[in-house]
Amino acid sequence: MLEGAEPHLPPGTKALPSAAPKGPGPLALVNLNHHVLGHAHVFGGKQPDLFVAGFGGPQAVHLFKWVDTAADGAPVFAQPVEVKCAFKDQGCIVERGDGSIVGLWTDKSELVTLQFERDAMEFREVKREKLPASVKSPGSLGLLANGEGFDIAFEMSNGGKGTEGSPNTEEWRPFNSSGIAVGELRYRYLIGWPSKGEAKPITATKNEVFFSMHGITGINLGPGHERDLITGSRQGNLIFYRNQAARGFDLEAKRLVAGEDGNALRHPSINPSVAAYPGGLIACGEGSLYFYRFTGQWAKTGAPVFAQPVSVLQEHADLYAGTLPSPTTVDWNGDGKLDILAGNSEGFVLFFENIGSNDEPRFLPATRVQAAGRDIQVQAGYSGSLQGLPEARWGYLSPNAIDWNGDGTLDLVTGDITGDYHIYLNRGTKTQPQLDAAHPLYCDGIDLHGMWRCRPALAKIGDRIALVIVDGDDHFHLYWRIDDYNVADGGALTLDDGKPIGTSGGPGGMSGRCKLDLIDWNGDGALDFVIGTGRVVSIPDRDTGLPMPTIGKKTLGTPLLMLNTGSNERMKFARPVPFRDAENRIIQPGGAHETGAVGTMLGKDGPNLLICNEAGRMFLIPGKSLRIAP
């Protein structure tokens, strides 16, 4: 399974669906990122239908039919239909006054216009024209109608180079010895190309938005604001430009789109692009789509005021756990049925309530788990990512749950992008969890720290709580609970031959990414490891490990099993093996970055395997259908 490998699941395996009436759930393609291209009335509904492209995964343009509006104002769409189009993301689609639908994309040094044919569900090219010399490799484009055609705004780079070198080397350093990010801060700005006139910069500076805008939309916000612009940004701010020109561009200085408290809104995830939609704005980046309702109000800063974002919905949806989810199964609400908790790259912990049974589980769409009265969201911030400042908005939160302090309620222990480990103590009840704010775990008075993006394994062994992480030496390492916030060093875990168990395929960005889970998989009374991996994970060493390099350097994240050949008190492990189906094909749910995987008693005749692909779907595979072989 080398470069270009396709995901593989046993025949007939389907993603876990939403069990809500009509199955609504957050709208998300099978991609890491989304780009709303625009909207138009294709199917004759009261509200327009939505064109969405995905990237980070299979690339295609999809059309979502509008079917309803939710109580919170979010639009609800039907299942997507793939549209034939020679281009994918980073374009712009609009409906003209005569009902025709056109799309504009850039193709190297040309601007391409395509016409949408409703009967064929296809965009067909109708015109190409040379881009102005100043518009070189634009990041995105946005359109403003002017009665005769379109005035076009292009997202342009200021040329900053960022940090030089590769993050997959020991020498690479994104921060200097003073803890300050190195390299130029790369910014974006806008060039406008009126339908009549020359292309030229239209923003006050060339340092408008850090790193990227990820999209531009023209938006009508009422009298005096019929032709304004809003852009996205890598860091999640939504940037507003008032346009005072009836034709072309006359932009005021940028303002940050405000929330109802007057403060700037910040999108829940990294890289949001934006698209106007009746009543407000749709924004999406890594993760699903969100709707921002325009309140009709204006902040003291002169920025438009939008309500907090709510999920755009899709009928008959798969359960959606966010990108790069890391799951666990516990009875979170004390009703005797195993639920799913999942962390994700956005840094949230999500709760999927089981309204079925343990043998035949059915799950509602996620709600966010809170601590100290607020949604848990962990993100890297300025210096929390070993790959530098541009990753400030990623969290890669990986939770596990156990009754840590013996009070009869489940607590959370988490790993994340920083490599730190935290405890969220539950001060509520079995049926109504109420978590404290995060508190660091300590060993010998030092914050417990290991490789980044790893999930801790937890188990009760005798009368003690065991915690296993990937430590700073890149080895599986055992710790024992001392009290609520402290652990004792239990030593590195080993293979049968006494060698430590390594995890990483290389330094820097090739390290960590390992999701550990302890469960007695083969029923011999000893706790085994089920392990979620990324492509670059290499267990138990870099020369002969899995999935890389043994399966292939360009393979996918692969769930692994390591059987405990010792005892729970004196653990030692066989070499890892992948899970295989009846035809001996390796189970790989899809995605190179990370694959969440746990053993679970959900479903009949457990233990079974719950795994995730990186596009947010979860799959429950019967353990008895799996083969365990080298």
C-alpha positions as CSV (number, residue, x, y, z in Angstrom):
1,M,0.0,0.0,0.0
2,L,2.3,2.7,-1.3
3,E,1.7,6.3,-2.4
4,G,-1.9,6.7,-3.7
5,A,-3.1,3.9,-1.4
6,E,-6.9,3.9,-1.0
7,P,-8.5,3.4,2.4
8,H,-9.8,0.0,3.1
9,L,-12.6,-1.2,5.4
10,P,-14.3,-4.7,5.4
11,P,-17.0,-5.0,2.7
12,G,-20.3,-3.5,3.8
13,T,-18.8,-1.3,6.5
14,K,-20.7,2.0,6.8
15,A,-20.0,5.1,8.8
16,L,-22.1,5.5,12.0
17,P,-25.2,7.5,11.0
18,S,-27.0,10.2,12.9
19,A,-30.0,8.7,14.8
20,A,-31.9,12.0,15.1
21,P,-35.2,12.3,13.3
22,K,-34.5,12.6,9.6
23,G,-30.9,12.1,10.6
24,P,-29.7,15.7,10.5
25,G,-26.1,16.5,11.4
26,P,-23.3,19.0,10.6
27,L,-22.7,19.4,6.9
28,A,-19.3,18.0,6.0
29,L,-17.9,16.3,2.9
30,V,-15.4,13.5,3.3
31,N,-12.6,16.1,3.3
32,L,-10.4,17.8,5.9
33,N,-11.3,21.3,4.5
34,H,-14.2,22.9,2.8
35,H,-14.7,25.9,0.5
36,V,-18.1,27.3,-0.2
37,L,-18.1,28.4,-3.8
38,G,-21.4,30.2,-3.7
39,H,-25.2,29.7,-3.9
40,A,-27.9,29.7,-6.5
41,H,-31.5,28.6,-7.1
42,V,-31.0,25.3,-8.9
43,F,-34.0,23.3,-7.6
44,G,-36.6,26.1,-7.2
45,G,-36.7,26.2,-3.4
46,K,-37.4,29.3,-1.2
47,Q,-33.7,29.6,-0.4
48,P,-30.8,29.0,-2.6
49,D,-28.8,25.8,-2.9
50,L,-25.2,25.6,-2.0
51,F,-22.1,24.7,-4.1
52,V,-19.2,23.3,-1.9
53,A,-15.8,22.0,-2.8
54,G,-13.6,19.9,-0.5
55,F,-9.8,19.6,-0.3
56,G,-7.6,17.4,1.8
57,G,-9.2,14.2,0.5
58,P,-11.1,13.5,-2.8
59,Q,-11.6,16.7,-4.7
60,A,-14.9,17.5,-6.3
61,V,-17.6,20.2,-6.5
62,H,-20.8,19.2,-4.8
63,L,-24.3,20.8,-4.9
64,F,-26.5,20.7,-1.8
65,K,-30.3,21.3,-2.2
66,W,-31.8,23.6,0.4
67,V,-34.7,21.8,2.2
68,D,-35.4,23.7,5.4
69,T,-34.3,26.3,7.9
70,A,-33.5,25.1,11.5
71,A,-34.9,26.8,14.6
72,D,-31.6,28.6,15.2
73,G,-31.6,30.0,11.6
74,A,-29.1,27.6,10.1
75,P,-30.0,26.3,6.6
76,V,-30.6,22.6,6.2
77,F,-29.6,20.8,3.0
78,A,-30.2,17.4,1.4
79,Q,-27.5,14.9,0.6
80,P,-24.9,16.3,-1.9
81,V,-24.9,15.7,-5.6
82,E,-21.5,15.8,-7.4
83,V,-21.3,18.4,-10.1
84,K,-19.1,18.0,-13.2
85,C,-16.5,20.7,-13.2
86,A,-13.0,21.0,-14.5
87,F,-12.0,23.1,-11.5
88,K,-12.5,22.4,-7.8
89,D,-11.9,24.7,-4.8
90,Q,-10.8,28.4,-4.7
91,G,-13.4,29.5,-7.3
92,C,-16.5,31.6,-7.0
93,I,-20.1,30.8,-8.2
94,V,-22.9,33.4,-8.5
95,E,-26.4,33.5,-9.9
96,R,-27.1,36.4,-12.3
97,G,-30.3,38.4,-12.3
98,D,-31.6,36.4,-15.3
99,G,-31.2,33.1,-13.3
100,S,-28.1,31.9,-15.1
101,I,-25.3,30.5,-12.9
102,V,-21.7,31.2,-13.7
103,G,-18.4,30.2,-12.0
104,L,-15.1,31.9,-12.2
105,W,-11.8,30.2,-11.5
106,T,-8.1,31.0,-12.1
107,D,-6.0,28.7,-14.2
108,K,-2.3,29.7,-14.0
109,S,-2.3,33.1,-15.7
110,E,-5.9,33.0,-17.0
111,L,-9.3,33.8,-15.6
112,V,-11.8,31.1,-16.7
113,T,-15.6,31.6,-16.9
114,L,-17.9,28.6,-16.7
115,Q,-21.6,28.4,-17.3
116,F,-23.7,25.9,-15.2
117,E,-26.0,23.7,-17.2
118,R,-28.8,22.6,-14.9
119,D,-30.0,19.6,-16.9
120,A,-26.5,18.1,-17.2
121,M,-25.4,19.2,-13.7
122,E,-22.2,20.5,-15.2
123,F,-20.1,23.6,-15.4
124,R,-19.0,24.2,-19.0
125,E,-16.2,26.6,-20.0
126,V,-17.4,29.6,-22.0
127,K,-14.5,32.1,-21.8
128,R,-10.8,32.5,-21.0
129,E,-9.0,35.8,-20.6
130,K,-5.5,36.8,-19.5
131,L,-5.1,37.9,-15.9
132,P,-3.4,41.2,-15.4
133,A,0.4,41.0,-14.8
134,S,0.0,42.1,-11.2
135,V,-2.4,39.2,-10.4
136,K,0.1,36.4,-10.1
137,S,-0.9,33.1,-8.3
138,P,-3.9,34.5,-6.4
139,G,-5.0,32.5,-3.4
140,S,-8.7,33.1,-4.0
141,L,-11.2,35.5,-5.6
142,G,-14.5,37.2,-4.9
143,L,-17.1,38.9,-7.1
144,L,-19.2,42.0,-6.9
145,A,-21.9,42.5,-9.6
146,N,-22.0,45.9,-11.1
147,G,-24.9,45.7,-13.6
148,E,-22.8,44.8,-16.6
149,G,-20.5,42.2,-15.2
150,F,-18.3,41.6,-12.2
151,D,-15.7,43.5,-10.3
152,I,-13.2,41.0,-9.1
153,A,-11.1,41.0,-5.9
154,F,-8.1,38.7,-5.7
155,E,-6.2,37.5,-2.6
156,M,-2.5,38.1,-3.0
157,S,0.6,37.3,-1.0
158,N,3.0,39.9,0.2
159,G,5.9,37.5,-0.5
160,G,7.0,36.6,3.1
161,K,8.9,33.4,3.3
162,G,8.1,32.0,6.7
163,T,10.5,29.6,8.5
164,E,13.1,28.0,6.2
165,G,13.9,24.3,6.2
166,S,11.9,21.2,6.9
167,P,10.0,20.5,10.2
168,N,10.9,16.8,9.8
169,T,14.6,17.4,10.8
170,E,16.3,17.7,14.2
171,E,17.9,21.0,13.2
172,W,14.6,22.8,12.3
173,R,13.6,25.5,14.8
174,P,10.4,27.6,14.4
175,F,11.3,29.6,17.5
176,N,14.5,31.3,18.6
177,S,16.2,31.0,22.0
178,S,13.9,33.8,23.3
179,G,10.8,31.8,22.3
180,I,10.0,34.2,19.4
181,A,8.8,32.8,16.1
182,V,11.4,33.0,13.4
183,G,11.0,33.8,9.7
184,E,8.9,36.5,8.1
185,L,5.2,36.7,8.9
186,R,3.5,36.0,5.7
187,Y,0.5,38.3,5.0
188,R,-2.2,38.7,2.3
189,Y,-3.9,41.7,0.8
190,L,-6.4,42.4,-2.0
191,I,-6.0,43.5,-5.6
192,G,-9.1,44.7,-7.4
193,W,-9.9,44.3,-11.1
194,P,-12.9,46.3,-12.0
195,S,-14.9,45.3,-15.1
196,K,-13.8,48.7,-16.5
197,G,-10.4,49.7,-15.3
198,E,-7.0,48.4,-14.3
199,A,-6.1,46.0,-11.6
200,K,-4.5,47.5,-8.6
201,P,-4.2,47.1,-4.8
202,I,-7.4,48.0,-3.0
203,T,-6.5,47.5,0.6
204,A,-4.7,50.0,2.7
205,T,-1.7,47.8,3.2
206,K,-0.1,44.6,2.0
207,N,-0.1,43.2,5.5
208,E,-3.9,42.7,5.9
209,V,-4.4,39.1,7.0
210,F,-1.8,36.8,8.5
211,F,-0.9,33.8,6.3
212,S,-4.0,33.5,4.2
213,M,-7.6,34.7,3.7
214,H,-9.0,31.4,2.3
215,G,-11.7,33.2,0.5
216,I,-13.5,36.5,-0.3
217,T,-17.2,37.1,-0.6
218,G,-19.2,40.1,-1.7
219,I,-22.1,40.7,0.7
220,N,-25.1,43.0,0.9
221,L,-25.6,44.2,4.4
222,G,-28.3,46.8,3.7
223,P,-28.5,50.4,2.6
224,G,-25.0,51.9,2.2
225,H,-23.5,48.5,2.4
226,E,-24.7,46.7,-0.7
227,R,-21.2,46.0,-2.1
228,D,-19.1,45.2,0.9
229,L,-16.5,42.5,1.2
230,I,-15.7,39.9,3.9
231,T,-12.7,37.6,3.9
232,G,-11.7,34.7,6.1
233,S,-8.3,34.1,7.7
234,R,-6.1,31.3,8.8
235,Q,-6.4,32.4,12.5
236,G,-10.2,32.5,12.4
237,N,-10.9,36.2,12.3
238,L,-13.5,37.4,9.7
239,I,-12.3,40.6,8.0
240,F,-14.8,43.2,6.9
241,Y,-14.2,45.9,4.2
242,R,-16.7,48.5,3.6
243,N,-16.9,49.4,-0.1
244,Q,-18.1,52.9,-0.8
245,A,-18.0,52.5,-4.6
246,A,-21.2,51.8,-6.6
247,R,-18.9,50.3,-9.3
248,G,-15.4,49.0,-8.7
249,F,-13.7,49.4,-5.3
250,D,-13.2,52.1,-2.7
251,L,-12.5,50.1,0.4
252,E,-12.3,51.6,3.9
253,A,-9.6,50.2,6.3
254,K,-10.3,46.6,7.5
255,R,-12.4,45.9,10.5
256,L,-12.9,42.6,12.4
257,V,-16.4,41.2,12.2
258,A,-18.0,41.5,15.6
259,G,-20.1,39.4,17.8
260,E,-23.1,40.6,19.8
261,D,-20.9,41.5,22.7
262,G,-19.0,43.9,20.5
263,N,-15.9,41.8,20.4
264,A,-14.4,40.3,17.3
265,L,-15.7,36.8,16.4
266,R,-13.2,34.0,16.0
267,H,-14.2,31.0,14.0
268,P,-14.1,27.7,15.9
269,S,-11.5,26.1,13.6
270,I,-8.5,27.1,11.5
271,N,-8.6,28.3,7.9
272,P,-12.2,29.5,7.5
273,S,-13.3,30.7,4.1
274,V,-16.5,32.7,3.7
275,A,-19.5,33.0,1.5
276,A,-22.5,35.2,1.8
277,Y,-25.9,33.4,2.2
278,P,-29.3,34.9,2.7
279,G,-29.6,36.2,6.3
280,G,-25.9,36.1,7.0
281,L,-22.7,34.3,6.2
282,I,-21.4,30.7,5.9
283,A,-17.9,30.1,7.0
284,C,-15.9,26.8,6.8
285,G,-12.4,25.7,7.1
286,E,-11.0,22.6,8.6
287,G,-14.1,20.9,9.8
288,S,-17.8,21.4,9.0
289,L,-19.8,24.4,7.8
290,Y,-21.2,27.1,10.2
291,F,-23.8,29.8,9.7
292,Y,-23.4,33.3,11.1
293,R,-26.7,35.3,11.2
294,F,-26.4,39.0,10.5
295,T,-28.1,40.9,13.3
296,G,-28.6,44.1,11.4
297,Q,-26.5,45.9,14.0
298,W,-23.2,47.6,13.8
299,A,-20.4,47.7,16.4
300,K,-18.8,50.9,17.7
301,T,-15.8,49.9,15.6
302,G,-18.0,50.2,12.4
303,A,-18.0,46.4,11.9
304,P,-21.1,44.4,11.2
305,V,-22.4,42.4,14.1
306,F,-23.2,38.7,13.6
307,A,-24.6,36.1,16.0
308,Q,-22.5,33.2,17.3
309,P,-22.0,30.5,14.6
310,V,-24.3,27.5,14.5
311,S,-23.8,24.3,12.4
312,V,-25.1,24.2,8.9
313,L,-27.1,21.0,8.7
314,Q,-27.5,18.1,6.3
315,E,-30.3,15.5,6.2
316,H,-29.5,11.8,6.7
317,A,-25.9,12.7,7.8
318,D,-23.1,10.5,9.1
319,L,-22.1,11.3,12.6
320,Y,-19.4,13.9,12.4
321,A,-16.6,14.1,15.0
322,G,-14.6,16.9,13.4
323,T,-11.3,16.3,11.7
324,L,-8.7,13.8,12.9
325,P,-11.0,12.5,15.7
326,S,-9.7,10.4,18.6
327,P,-12.6,8.5,20.2
328,T,-13.2,6.6,23.5
329,T,-16.3,4.7,24.6
330,V,-17.7,5.1,28.1
331,D,-21.1,5.5,29.8
332,W,-20.9,9.3,30.1
333,N,-24.4,10.0,31.2
334,G,-24.9,7.0,33.5
335,D,-27.8,5.4,31.7
336,G,-26.1,2.0,31.4
337,K,-25.2,2.4,27.7
338,L,-21.8,3.1,26.2
339,D,-21.5,6.5,24.6
340,I,-18.8,8.0,22.4
341,L,-16.5,10.8,23.5
342,A,-14.1,12.1,20.8
343,G,-11.5,14.8,20.6
344,N,-10.5,16.4,17.3
345,S,-8.1,18.7,15.6
346,E,-10.2,21.7,16.4
347,G,-9.5,21.0,20.1
348,F,-13.0,20.1,21.2
349,V,-14.3,17.1,23.1
350,L,-17.6,15.9,21.6
351,F,-20.3,13.7,23.3
352,F,-22.3,11.3,21.2
353,E,-25.2,10.0,23.3
354,N,-26.2,6.4,22.7
355,I,-30.0,6.2,22.5
356,G,-30.0,2.6,21.4
357,S,-28.4,-0.2,23.3
358,N,-24.9,-1.6,23.8
359,D,-25.6,-4.4,21.4
360,E,-27.3,-2.2,18.8
361,P,-26.1,1.4,19.4
362,R,-27.6,4.5,17.9
363,F,-26.1,7.9,18.4
364,L,-27.3,11.4,18.4
365,P,-25.2,14.1,16.8
366,A,-22.5,15.6,19.0
367,T,-22.7,18.1,21.7
368,R,-19.6,19.8,23.1
369,V,-18.3,18.7,26.5
370,Q,-17.8,21.6,28.9
371,A,-15.5,22.2,31.8
372,A,-15.9,25.0,34.3
373,G,-19.1,26.0,32.4
374,R,-17.4,26.5,29.0
375,D,-16.8,24.3,26.0
376,I,-13.5,22.5,26.3
377,Q,-11.2,23.8,23.5
378,V,-7.5,23.3,23.6
379,Q,-5.3,24.8,20.9
380,A,-1.6,25.4,20.4
381,G,-1.5,29.2,20.7
382,Y,1.6,31.1,19.9
383,S,4.2,28.5,20.7
384,G,2.4,25.3,21.5
385,S,3.1,23.5,18.2
386,L,6.5,22.1,17.4
387,Q,5.7,23.1,13.7
388,G,5.5,26.8,14.5
389,L,3.2,29.7,14.7
390,P,1.0,28.9,11.7
391,E,-0.4,26.0,13.7
392,A,-1.7,28.1,16.5
393,R,-5.3,27.1,15.9
394,W,-4.9,23.4,15.9
395,G,-5.5,21.3,19.1
396,Y,-5.4,17.6,18.2
397,L,-7.1,16.9,21.5
398,S,-7.2,13.2,22.4
399,P,-9.3,12.4,25.5
400,N,-9.7,9.2,27.6
401,A,-12.0,8.7,30.6
402,I,-11.8,6.8,33.9
403,D,-12.8,7.3,37.5
404,W,-9.5,8.8,38.3
405,N,-10.1,9.7,41.9
406,G,-12.4,6.9,43.0
407,D,-15.5,9.0,43.6
408,G,-17.8,7.0,41.3
409,T,-17.8,9.5,38.4
410,L,-15.8,9.6,35.2
411,D,-13.0,12.1,34.8
412,L,-11.1,13.1,31.6
413,V,-7.4,12.8,30.9
414,T,-6.2,14.4,27.7
415,G,-3.2,14.7,25.4
416,D,-2.9,17.3,22.7
417,I,-0.8,19.2,20.3
418,T,1.5,20.5,23.0
419,G,2.5,17.1,24.4
420,D,1.2,18.0,27.8
421,Y,-1.3,15.9,29.8
422,H,-4.2,17.3,31.8
423,I,-6.9,16.0,34.1
424,Y,-10.5,17.3,34.1
425,L,-12.0,16.2,37.4
426,N,-15.7,15.4,37.5
427,R,-17.5,17.2,40.4
428,G,-21.0,16.2,39.2
429,T,-22.8,12.9,39.3
430,K,-22.9,9.8,37.1
431,T,-25.9,11.1,35.2
432,Q,-24.9,14.8,35.1
433,P,-21.1,15.2,34.7
434,Q,-19.7,18.6,35.7
435,L,-16.0,18.9,34.9
436,D,-13.5,21.2,36.6
437,A,-11.2,23.3,34.5
438,A,-8.1,21.5,33.2
439,H,-5.3,20.8,35.6
440,P,-1.8,19.6,34.7
441,L,-0.6,16.2,35.7
442,Y,2.8,16.2,37.4
443,C,5.6,13.6,37.8
444,D,8.3,14.5,40.3
445,G,6.9,18.1,40.3
446,I,7.4,18.5,36.6
447,D,4.4,18.8,34.2
448,L,3.9,15.4,32.6
449,H,5.0,15.8,29.0
450,G,5.6,13.6,26.0
451,M,5.4,13.4,22.3
452,W,2.8,15.6,20.6
453,R,-0.7,14.6,19.4
454,C,-0.9,11.4,21.5
455,R,-3.8,9.8,23.4
456,P,-3.1,8.4,26.9
457,A,-4.1,4.9,27.8
458,L,-5.9,4.4,31.2
459,A,-6.8,1.3,33.1
460,K,-7.5,0.2,36.7
461,I,-5.1,-2.6,37.7
462,G,-5.8,-4.0,41.1
463,D,-6.5,-1.0,43.3
464,R,-4.3,1.4,41.2
465,I,-4.9,3.6,38.2
466,A,-2.3,3.1,35.4
467,L,-1.6,5.8,32.8
468,V,0.5,5.1,29.7
469,I,1.8,7.8,27.4
470,V,4.5,8.2,24.7
471,D,7.3,9.8,26.7
472,G,10.0,12.3,25.7
473,D,12.3,9.4,24.8
474,D,9.7,8.3,22.3
475,H,8.8,5.2,24.3
476,F,5.6,3.7,25.7
477,H,5.9,4.7,29.4
478,L,3.8,3.6,32.4
479,Y,2.9,5.9,35.3
480,W,0.8,5.2,38.4
481,R,-1.7,7.6,40.0
482,I,-0.5,9.1,43.4
483,D,-3.3,11.7,43.9
484,D,-5.6,13.9,41.8
485,Y,-2.7,15.7,40.1
486,N,0.4,13.6,40.6
487,V,1.7,10.3,39.1
488,A,4.7,8.1,39.9
489,D,7.1,6.8,37.3
490,G,6.4,3.1,36.5
491,G,9.1,2.8,33.9
492,A,9.2,2.3,30.1
493,L,7.2,-0.7,28.8
494,T,9.0,-3.2,26.7
495,L,8.6,-5.9,24.1
496,D,9.1,-9.6,24.8
497,D,12.8,-9.2,24.2
498,G,13.2,-6.4,26.7
499,K,13.6,-3.6,24.2
500,P,11.6,-0.4,24.6
501,I,8.7,0.3,22.4
502,G,9.4,3.3,20.1
503,T,6.7,5.1,18.1
504,S,8.0,7.8,15.8
505,G,9.0,7.5,12.2
506,G,11.3,10.5,12.5
507,P,12.0,13.8,14.3
508,G,9.8,16.9,14.5
509,G,6.6,16.6,12.6
510,M,7.1,12.8,12.1
511,S,6.9,12.2,15.8
512,G,4.0,11.3,18.1
513,R,0.5,11.0,16.6
514,C,-0.1,7.8,18.5
515,K,-3.4,6.9,20.1
516,L,-3.1,4.4,22.9
517,D,-5.9,2.2,24.3
518,L,-5.7,-0.6,26.9
519,I,-8.3,-3.4,26.5
520,D,-8.2,-7.2,26.9
521,W,-8.6,-8.0,23.2
522,N,-8.0,-11.7,23.3
523,G,-9.8,-12.5,26.6
524,D,-6.8,-13.9,28.4
525,G,-7.2,-11.5,31.3
526,A,-4.2,-9.3,30.3
527,L,-4.6,-5.8,28.9
528,D,-3.5,-5.4,25.3
529,F,-2.9,-2.2,23.3
530,V,-5.2,-1.1,20.5
531,I,-3.3,1.7,18.8
532,G,-4.4,4.4,16.4
533,T,-1.5,5.7,14.2
534,G,-0.6,8.2,11.6
535,R,1.3,7.4,8.4
536,V,4.6,8.4,9.9
537,V,4.2,6.3,13.1
538,S,6.7,3.4,13.3
539,I,6.2,0.9,16.1
540,P,8.3,-0.5,17.7
541,D,11.3,1.1,15.9
542,R,12.1,3.2,12.8
543,D,13.7,0.3,10.8
544,T,11.0,-2.4,11.0
545,G,8.0,-0.6,12.5
546,L,4.3,-0.3,11.5
547,P,2.8,1.3,9.6
548,M,5.9,2.9,8.3
549,P,8.2,1.6,6.9
550,T,6.9,-2.0,6.8
551,I,3.6,-1.3,5.0
552,G,5.1,1.6,3.0
553,K,6.4,5.1,3.4
554,K,3.3,6.5,1.7
555,T,0.7,4.3,3.3
556,L,-2.2,5.5,5.5
557,G,-2.8,5.6,9.3
558,T,-3.4,2.1,10.4
559,P,-5.0,0.6,13.6
560,L,-2.6,-1.8,15.3
561,L,-2.8,-4.4,18.0
562,M,-0.1,-5.3,20.5
563,L,-0.8,-8.4,22.6
564,N,0.3,-8.4,26.3
565,T,2.3,-11.6,26.7
566,G,3.0,-10.9,30.3
567,S,0.5,-9.9,33.0
568,N,-1.2,-6.6,34.0
569,E,1.3,-6.2,36.9
570,R,4.3,-7.1,34.7
571,M,3.4,-6.0,31.2
572,K,5.4,-7.0,28.1
573,F,4.2,-7.0,24.6
574,A,4.5,-8.8,21.3
575,R,5.3,-6.9,18.2
576,P,2.4,-4.9,16.7
577,V,0.2,-6.4,14.0
578,P,-2.4,-4.6,11.8
579,F,-6.0,-5.6,11.8
580,R,-7.1,-7.5,8.7
581,D,-10.4,-8.4,7.1
582,A,-11.5,-11.9,6.0
583,E,-9.6,-11.4,2.7
584,N,-6.4,-10.6,4.6
585,R,-6.5,-6.9,3.6
586,I,-5.2,-4.4,6.1
587,I,-7.8,-2.2,7.8
588,Q,-7.2,1.5,7.0
589,P,-10.1,3.9,7.5
590,G,-8.5,6.7,5.5
591,G,-6.1,9.6,6.0
592,A,-2.4,10.0,6.6
593,H,-2.3,12.4,9.5
594,E,-3.8,10.4,12.3
595,T,-6.3,7.5,12.8
596,G,-8.3,7.2,16.0
597,A,-8.8,3.6,17.2
598,V,-10.1,1.9,20.4
599,G,-11.3,-1.5,21.4
600,T,-14.9,-1.4,22.7
601,M,-17.8,-3.5,24.0
602,L,-20.2,-1.5,21.8
603,G,-21.9,-4.0,19.5
604,K,-22.5,-7.7,19.9
605,D,-19.9,-10.2,20.9
606,G,-17.2,-7.6,21.7
607,P,-14.5,-6.6,22.0
608,N,-15.0,-4.7,18.7
609,L,-13.0,-2.0,16.9
610,L,-14.1,1.6,16.8
611,I,-12.0,3.5,14.3
612,C,-12.1,7.0,12.6
613,N,-11.0,8.3,9.3
614,E,-9.4,11.8,9.4
615,A,-12.5,13.3,7.7
616,G,-14.5,12.8,10.9
617,R,-16.4,9.6,10.2
618,M,-16.5,6.7,12.7
619,F,-16.8,3.0,12.0
620,L,-17.7,0.1,14.3
621,I,-16.2,-3.2,13.1
622,P,-17.1,-6.5,14.7
623,G,-14.0,-8.0,16.3
624,K,-14.9,-11.5,15.2
625,S,-14.7,-10.4,11.6
626,L,-11.1,-9.3,12.0
627,R,-8.0,-11.4,11.5
628,I,-4.8,-10.8,13.5
629,A,-1.8,-11.9,11.6
630,P,1.7,-10.4,10.7
